[in-house]
Every structure is written in C-alpha cells, then in structure tokens.
C-alpha cells in the first residue's frame, strides 16, 4: 500500500468515487422528498396526483413517441369499445 494501491486498485480514486456516489445518493433522496412534498401540495390544491404523474411522463416523451402512444391507445380503445 506504499504506492496508494491495494490489489491494483488506486485507493484514493476509489474512495473519491464512492464518496461522490454517496453524496449524490443523498441528494437524490432529498430531491425525492421535495418532489413528494410538491405532489402533496398539489393534492391539497385539488389536483389528481395520478394524472399529474402521467402528464409529467408524457411531457418527457418526444412528440413522435407521444403521438404513437396516443394512436395505439386510441386503436385499442376502439377495438375494446371503450
């Protein structure tokens, strides 16, 4: 370990990577809590959170994929008489 390696692994680099991942995991958990809080506020304002989640999912899609999804869903609805 005199050269900072153990079994060919650079200890300082490994420690740095692990610490960065741990920090980001912590930030992700905080963001998750913040997002849940916003959904809770939205629900308190009378919004349907299930629909909000669907809207956010749709907004992430590009226009072509969203159109394809809409078309396929419409076809399935017609086929089932829904």
Number of C-alpha atoms within 10 A of each C-alpha: 10 5 7 11 13 10 7 8 11 13 15 11 12 12 11 11 12 12 12 12 12 12 12 12 12 12 12 12 12 12 12 12 12 12 12 12 12 13 18 14 13 14 14 11 9 9 13 12 16 10 10 14 12 11 11 10 11 14 11 10 12 9 11 9 11 15 12 11 14 12 12 12 12 13 12 12 11 10 9 8 7 7
